[in-house]
Amino acid sequence: MGIPCSLLEILRWIGRGRRRQQTGCVVRLISPPKSGLSGDRDTALAQAAAECVRRAGQTEVMVDRTLPYLYAHHLQEAGIEITYSEDFGVTERRIKTPEEIQHLRHAQKITGEAMIYACRTIASAKPTSEGVLQYDGAVLTSERMRAMITAFLIKRNFSNAHDSIVVTVPHVVDCHHFGTGPLRANLPVIVDIFPMDNATRYHGDMTRTVVCGEPSDECLKMHAAVCEAKAAGCEALEAGTTGEAVHQVVADVIEARGFSMVRGDARHDQETATMRHGTGHGIGLEVHEPILLDHGGGEILENEVFTVEPGLYSAMLGGVRVEDMVVATRGGHEILSPVHEGLDWTEC
């Protein structure tokens, strides 16, 4: 019978605040294997873990998706058979406890504050005669705005190791582009912020779209479609349905509004506004966690937390994405820390 074996899973267990009070515990110091330990710290830790399992009398262990091959290698070197479980450590992580939901609520609250700060800054910038935005006497670029977001978050004990997205035309056609160069008036700017709370290790994730100046009629149509699709996706998100069903609801709205869904390597006109990704993903100790709200997305469990983030992207018209963090409840949903969704942020 294999025992669950993943040091990373143990760390996640501790990180989720599930510290168990134990009495009468005995801690034994185990001498290293006869061959000795490597001078490399990571290798030595893997060797020691394998030796502990071997001396515990285990001949087989079950591992999860996070176990590094370094550990698998040394377990096998110690004569221990490895079996893999795709569900071990996943289902438990998917279902959030009330405490975890509070951690996510706080992470999203601070993320929302950073979003308001960023979108207000962009909306209040002053365009030059060429339409280039300036703020505090200097050009407001994607890089500068992202640095300002990071500084805002650091002051609130949040990490922004993965950076943020502040992107406009033409780079927005790639829905994962971080953005580069000056921001411009009258064009939509997508702002996507996904930091980690240093105190709890849980993540926020929010996207909004802002225009400094007057959005085009096409932009307004795109924004209306995306907001309607997000609302429909949130409404559909409840325990017992599937990730695929939620995504289909969103896709139906996008297509009913006259836009199209384009996935994979399908050929398409990059100037035409299309949605090019799934509806959302699980979130928690990592920004992206199982499962996806997308084709093939499985059954949604009670108290899972997801992002719902439809978007439309065009190299010519710009891009629009609106994203919230949503708890799937039995018979309903809850949006954590909602924030203004409009394109005008001058009075937010």
C-alpha positions in Angstrom: 0.0 0.0 0.0 1.6 3.3 -1.0 1.6 6.3 1.3 1.1 9.8 0.1 4.5 11.4 -0.4 5.1 15.0 -1.4 7.1 17.4 0.5 5.5 20.2 -1.4 2.1 19.0 -0.4 3.2 19.0 3.3 4.4 22.6 2.8 1.0 23.6 1.2 -0.8 21.9 4.1 1.1 24.0 6.6 0.6 27.1 4.4 -3.2 26.7 4.5 -3.1 27.1 8.2 -4.0 23.5 9.1 -1.5 23.1 11.8 -2.5 20.2 14.0 -1.9 20.1 17.7 -0.1 16.9 18.6 1.0 15.7 21.9 3.5 13.0 22.8 5.4 13.4 19.4 8.8 11.8 19.2 11.3 13.4 16.9 14.2 11.1 15.8 17.3 12.2 14.2 18.1 9.9 11.3 21.7 9.4 10.3 22.5 10.0 6.6 22.7 7.0 4.2 26.0 5.1 4.1 27.0 6.7 0.8 26.6 10.1 2.5 24.8 13.2 1.3 25.5 15.4 -1.7 27.2 18.7 -1.2 24.3 20.2 -3.2 21.5 21.3 -0.8 18.6 20.3 -3.0 20.1 16.9 -3.9 20.9 16.3 -0.2 17.3 17.0 0.8 16.0 14.6 -1.8 18.4 11.9 -0.7 17.4 12.5 3.0 13.7 12.3 2.1 14.2 9.0 0.3 16.3 7.6 3.2 13.5 8.5 5.7 10.9 6.7 3.5 13.2 3.7 3.2 13.8 3.4 6.9 10.1 3.8 7.6 9.8 0.4 5.8 7.8 1.7 2.8 8.4 0.0 -0.5 5.9 2.0 -2.5 4.8 5.7 -2.3 2.0 7.6 -4.1 3.1 11.0 -5.4 1.2 14.0 -6.7 1.7 16.3 -9.7 4.1 18.7 -7.8 6.8 16.2 -6.8 10.0 17.2 -8.6 11.8 14.6 -10.6 14.8 15.0 -8.3 12.8 13.4 -5.5 11.3 10.7 -7.7 14.8 9.8 -8.9 16.2 9.4 -5.4 13.2 7.5 -4.2 13.7 5.0 -7.1 17.4 4.9 -6.3 16.5 3.8 -2.8 14.4 0.9 -4.3 11.0 2.5 -3.6 8.3 2.1 -6.2 6.4 5.2 -7.2 2.8 5.4 -8.3 1.1 8.7 -9.5 -2.3 10.1 -8.5 -3.7 12.9 -10.5 -6.2 13.7 -7.7 -3.9 13.6 -4.7 -3.5 17.1 -3.3 -5.8 18.6 -6.0 -9.4 18.1 -4.8 -8.5 19.3 -1.3 -6.8 22.4 -2.7 -9.8 23.1 -4.9 -12.3 23.2 -2.0 -11.6 26.4 0.0 -12.3 26.6 3.8 -14.0 29.7 5.2 -10.6 30.9 6.4 -9.1 30.5 3.0 -12.0 32.4 1.4 -11.3 35.3 3.9 -7.7 35.2 2.8 -8.7 35.4 -0.8 -11.2 38.2 0.0 -8.5 40.3 1.6 -6.1 39.6 -1.3 -8.7 40.7 -3.8 -9.6 43.8 -1.7 -6.0 45.0 -1.9 -5.8 44.0 -5.6 -8.9 46.1 -6.1 -7.3 49.1 -4.4 -4.3 48.7 -6.7 -6.6 48.5 -9.7 -8.4 51.8 -8.7 -5.0 53.5 -8.2 -3.7 52.3 -11.6 -6.9 53.1 -13.6 -7.3 56.5 -11.9 -3.7 57.3 -12.8 -4.2 56.4 -16.5 -7.5 58.2 -16.7 -6.1 61.4 -15.2 -3.0 61.5 -17.4 -2.6 64.4 -19.7 -2.2 63.6 -23.5 0.2 65.5 -25.6 -0.8 66.9 -29.0 0.2 63.5 -30.4 -2.0 61.7 -28.0 0.8 60.2 -25.8 -0.2 60.2 -22.1 1.9 62.0 -19.6 1.8 61.8 -15.8 3.7 64.0 -13.4 5.6 65.6 -16.3 6.9 62.3 -17.8 5.5 59.9 -20.5 3.3 57.3 -18.9 4.5 54.0 -20.4 3.3 50.4 -19.7 6.6 49.8 -17.9 6.3 52.8 -15.7 2.7 52.1 -14.7 3.6 48.5 -13.9 6.4 49.7 -11.6 4.0 52.1 -9.9 1.5 49.2 -9.3 4.3 47.1 -7.8 5.4 49.9 -5.5 1.8 50.4 -4.4 1.5 46.7 -3.5 4.8 46.4 -1.7 3.7 49.2 0.7 0.8 46.9 1.6 2.9 43.8 2.1 2.0 42.2 -1.2 4.5 40.7 -3.7 4.2 41.2 -7.4 6.8 38.7 -8.6 4.9 37.9 -11.8 4.5 41.6 -12.6 1.2 43.1 -13.9 -0.3 43.6 -17.3 -0.8 47.1 -18.6 -1.3 46.8 -22.4 -2.8 48.6 -25.3 -2.6 48.4 -29.1 -1.0 46.7 -30.9 0.4 44.3 -28.3 -3.0 43.6 -26.8 -3.8 41.3 -29.7 -1.7 38.8 -27.7 -4.0 38.5 -24.6 -1.0 37.6 -22.4 1.3 40.4 -23.4 2.5 42.5 -20.5 2.6 45.7 -22.6 5.4 48.0 -23.6 5.8 51.6 -24.6 3.7 54.7 -24.2 0.0 54.6 -23.4 -2.2 56.7 -25.6 -5.4 58.7 -25.3 -8.8 57.4 -26.6 -7.5 53.8 -26.7 -8.5 51.1 -24.2 -5.8 49.9 -21.8 -6.2 46.5 -20.1 -4.9 46.4 -16.6 -4.5 42.9 -15.0 -3.1 42.7 -11.5 -2.4 39.3 -9.8 -0.3 39.8 -6.6 0.3 37.6 -3.6 -0.4 38.5 0.0 2.9 38.0 1.9 1.1 37.3 5.1 -1.1 34.4 3.9 0.5 33.5 0.5 -2.9 33.7 -1.2 -3.4 35.6 -4.5 -5.6 38.3 -5.9 -6.5 38.5 -9.6 -8.4 41.3 -11.2 -8.6 42.9 -14.6 -10.3 46.1 -15.7 -10.1 48.3 -18.8 -9.6 52.1 -18.8 -9.7 54.8 -21.5 -8.2 58.2 -21.0 -10.4 60.3 -23.2 -13.2 59.2 -25.4 -13.6 55.5 -26.3 -14.7 54.7 -29.9 -18.1 53.2 -30.6 -16.4 49.9 -31.4 -14.7 49.9 -28.0 -18.0 50.7 -26.3 -19.6 47.7 -28.0 -16.7 45.4 -27.1 -16.9 46.6 -23.4 -20.7 46.1 -23.3 -20.3 42.5 -24.6 -17.5 41.6 -22.2 -19.4 42.9 -19.2 -22.5 41.1 -20.2 -20.5 37.9 -20.8 -18.8 38.2 -17.4 -22.1 38.7 -15.6 -23.6 35.7 -17.3 -20.5 33.6 -16.5 -20.7 34.6 -12.8 -24.4 33.8 -12.7 -23.8 30.4 -14.2 -21.0 29.6 -11.7 -22.4 27.3 -9.0 -21.6 24.0 -7.4 -22.7 21.1 -9.5 -22.4 22.6 -12.9 -19.2 22.2 -15.0 -16.4 24.5 -16.1 -17.2 23.7 -19.7 -20.9 24.8 -19.1 -19.8 28.1 -17.6 -17.5 28.8 -20.5 -20.2 28.0 -23.0 -22.5 30.5 -21.4 -19.8 33.2 -21.8 -19.1 32.1 -25.4 -22.8 32.3 -26.2 -23.0 35.9 -25.1 -19.9 36.9 -27.0 -21.2 35.4 -30.2 -24.7 36.8 -29.7 -23.2 40.2 -29.5 -21.7 39.7 -33.0 -18.1 38.7 -32.0 -16.4 35.4 -32.4 -14.4 32.8 -30.4 -11.0 31.9 -31.9 -8.8 29.3 -30.2 -5.5 27.5 -30.8 -3.8 28.0 -34.1 -7.0 28.8 -36.0 -6.4 31.5 -38.7 -8.1 34.8 -38.1 -7.9 38.4 -38.9 -6.0 40.0 -35.9 -7.7 43.4 -36.5 -11.2 41.8 -35.9 -12.1 41.7 -32.2 -12.3 38.1 -30.9 -12.1 36.2 -27.7 -9.0 33.9 -27.7 -9.0 32.1 -24.3 -11.0 30.3 -21.8 -13.3 32.0 -19.3 -11.3 31.5 -16.2 -9.3 29.3 -13.8 -9.1 28.2 -10.2 -7.1 30.4 -7.8 -5.6 30.2 -4.3 -2.0 29.7 -3.2 -1.1 29.9 -6.8 -2.5 32.3 -9.4 -3.6 29.4 -11.7 -5.0 26.3 -10.0 -7.3 23.5 -11.3 -9.8 23.5 -12.8 -10.3 25.6 -15.9 -13.6 27.2 -16.9 -13.1 26.1 -20.5 -13.7 23.2 -22.9 -13.3 20.0 -20.9 -13.7 21.7 -17.5 -15.1 19.2 -15.0 -17.6 19.5 -12.2 -17.4 22.5 -10.0 -17.4 21.9 -6.3 -18.9 23.9 -3.5 -16.6 26.7 -2.2 -14.2 26.5 -5.2 -12.9 30.0 -6.2 -12.4 31.0 -9.8 -11.6 33.9 -12.0 -14.2 34.9 -14.6 -12.5 36.9 -17.2 -13.9 37.2 -20.8 -12.1 39.5 -23.2 -12.1 40.8 -26.7 -8.9 41.7 -28.5 -8.0 43.5 -31.7 -4.6 44.9 -32.9 -6.4 47.9 -34.4 -9.4 48.6 -32.0 -7.6 47.6 -28.8 -8.6 45.1 -26.2 -11.2 44.9 -23.4 -11.1 42.4 -20.5 -13.0 42.5 -17.2 -12.2 39.9 -14.5 -13.5 39.1 -11.0 -12.8 36.5 -8.4 -15.9 34.4 -7.7 -16.8 31.7 -5.1 -19.0 28.9 -6.4 -21.7 28.2 -3.7 -24.5 25.7 -3.6 -27.2 27.3 -5.8 -25.4 30.6 -6.4 -22.1 32.5 -6.4 -20.4 35.4 -4.6 -18.1 38.0 -6.2 -15.2 38.8 -3.8 -14.5 42.5 -3.4 -16.2 43.9 -6.5 -14.8 47.1 -8.1 -16.1 49.6 -10.8 -16.2 48.0 -14.2 -16.6 51.1 -16.5 -14.1 52.6 -18.9 -14.1 56.0 -17.3 -12.2 56.1 -13.9 -11.9 59.8 -13.5 -14.4 59.9 -10.6 -13.8 56.5 -9.1 
